[in-house]
Amino acid sequence: MMSAAQTLVSRLEALQCHFTWDLGLSRSLLFRCRDNLEDIGTENGNPWLGHIYNLQGFIQYRLGFNEDAQSFFNKATEAFNNMRNADEGPWLVVNYGNLAWLHHHLGDQAESEAYLSKVDALNKKYPSPSQEEHHPETYAEKAYTLLALKGDINLVADYFQRAIEMQPDMVEWNTSHALALMYASKHSSTGLEDDIFEKMRIAQEQDPENLYFAVQYLEQRAKRGERIEDEACELAREVMRSPVSSYTGFKTLLRIFRKYISVDESIDLAEEALKNHPDERYLKRCAALHYGGRLIFSDSPPKKSMLDRAVSLHQEVIDLYPDSSLMRKIDLAKIYALSHDGQAKAEQIYQELLERDLELEEKQMLYNKYAKYLNFEKQDGNMSIRYHMKAAKIPQQSFFRKNSIKVLEKIRDRRRDSMCGEIIDFLAKLQET
């Protein structure tokens, strides 16, 4: 017979909430996601605000900040009820589950029991439309959580689809489902399929105030050859009038301007945003990314003024995102490497990063990036191969591992490199593991 404590744990484990979804978050991902959620802001009536607070609460708990976690979970309760204009409903099942788990971990078993009872009451009062499925509100929140954490995008689309089938009138679910389908098709060799593009068109009509989605849809239209210059300029004016938030699509808008209007106008747009909001770190991050991409992927020699501006912005962003700045430091090294005077600084940054105690996924990314730097900037092919091997050897499935393996396979297939035999042996052993 189970004790009361065992029964409590068993009931907690049966809940649908962030604590039971096996999200498998590394510490580096926790920091990145925390910063991304903070950049969304709370001023523009975001329909996902309750979900955002719930996820922020869970991240704070995982980082060891229990008081902050409870504060965010309580904010989520309030945000859900304000958004749904009701004091209770199935949208609170995940939130109350989180609170039940948090109080359990804090040692307050009576409060944990109280929230478990609230979850039971909600499930009885608001059963799922389908007996074999979770409540659509639960699927929607799980989908949003995976989307925010850059999880399995196909699973995100599936969860949104399940929610929509049971409750088709939630506009933000339909919009997010269309976004998830678009993200899933991003790396497809055939591009965005017609049926997904049509879903985006319908979602845009149903959710016209959603600036983030409007920007994504505009980019897809531009990719299909539509002339979008006038609409892009009008959309830019709307975004600039809105409270600063990563949900306005400003980063994508800069890319649209650079690719489909002009590089100079994209730079002007970035600088105008910074002039209007000089203290907003998200805009500095967007501008840094934009300047960096403009320099790194340009065929023409970089101007000193642009190099200096890119360096300055990256240094600011690194200071503003101290816990999630690894990628920005690598980008800064790339920018330094573009000029002869900056080669020593680039090498110094890489060496400092290589000496850091990084998580496996971070090491993998760093080894892959450093391998490319060694090959293209230092012309040290052998050492570049060594670092691609280091990246590939880490048993962590990622874009960077696949990329390093692909590079090694190309070198192997050409059969012209002095290290070809070593690469053949390395790849053969890799397949065995």
Secondary structure, 3 states (H helix, E strand, C coil): CCCHHHHHHHHHHCCCCCCCCCCCCCHHHHHHHHHHHHCCCCCCCCCCHHHHHHHHHHHHHHCCCHHHHHHHHHHHHHHHHHHHCCCCCHHHHHHHHHHHHHHHHCCCHHHHHHHHHHHHHHHHHCCCCCCCCCCHHHHHHHHHHHHHCCCCHHHHHHHHHHHHHHCCCCHHHHHHHHHHHHHHHCCCCCCCCHHHHHHHHHHHHHCCCCHHHHHHHHHHHHHCCCCCHHHHHHHHHHHHHCCCCHHHCHHHHHHHHHHHHCHHHHHHHHHHHHHHCCCCHHHHHHHHHHHHHHHHCCCCCCCHHHHHHHHHHHHHHHHHCCCCCHHHHHHHHHHHHCCHHHHHHHHHHHHHHHCCCCCHHHHHHHHHHHHHHHHHCCCCHHHHHHHHHHHHHCCCCCHHHHHHHHHHHHHHHHCCCCCHHHHHHHHHHHHHC
